[in-house]
């Protein structure tokens, strides 16, 4: 994304075949709340880092 400036969704579409194994893995990650879990992890690490200063 940083190199191309393309939206993450466009990059996902470029590497995932419809009905293929990769998109099924992405679907499972999204169904399991992966995106939310990553955001919460980043926030928690930031807050702890700020607390330790």
N, C-alpha and C positions, 0 to 999 in steps of 0.2 A: 504494500500500500504506500509506504513512504517512497519507494523507488518509482512507482508508476503513477501515483496520484489517483488510482482507480478505487472506487468504493469497495469495501470488503465483500459486499454481496456479489458484485461483479466478478471479483477474484474467485470467490467460492464457485460461482456458476462456470467459470472458465476451467476449473480443475475437477468438477464433479459431473459425471455422466448421469443423465436422468435414469433412475432405477439401478444405478451402479453401487458398488460396495462403499465408495467414499461418501456419497450422499447419504447412504443408510447410516454410516457412522456419525455423520454430522447431525442427522435427525435424532439419533439416540442421545447424543450429547446435549442437544437443545431440549429434548423432552425431559432430560434429567436435571435441567436447570444449570447447565455448565456455564453459560454466559453470566448468570446472576452470581454463581459461586466465585467466578474469577473476579467480578467487580467487588464483591464483599471481601475477598482476600486482599485485593489491592488497598481498599479502604482501611482494613484492619492493620495492615503493615504500615501504612502511612500514619495512622493514628498512634500506633506504638512507637514509631520512629520519632514523631513529634513529642510524645510524652517523655522519651528518653533524653531529649536535648537539654 
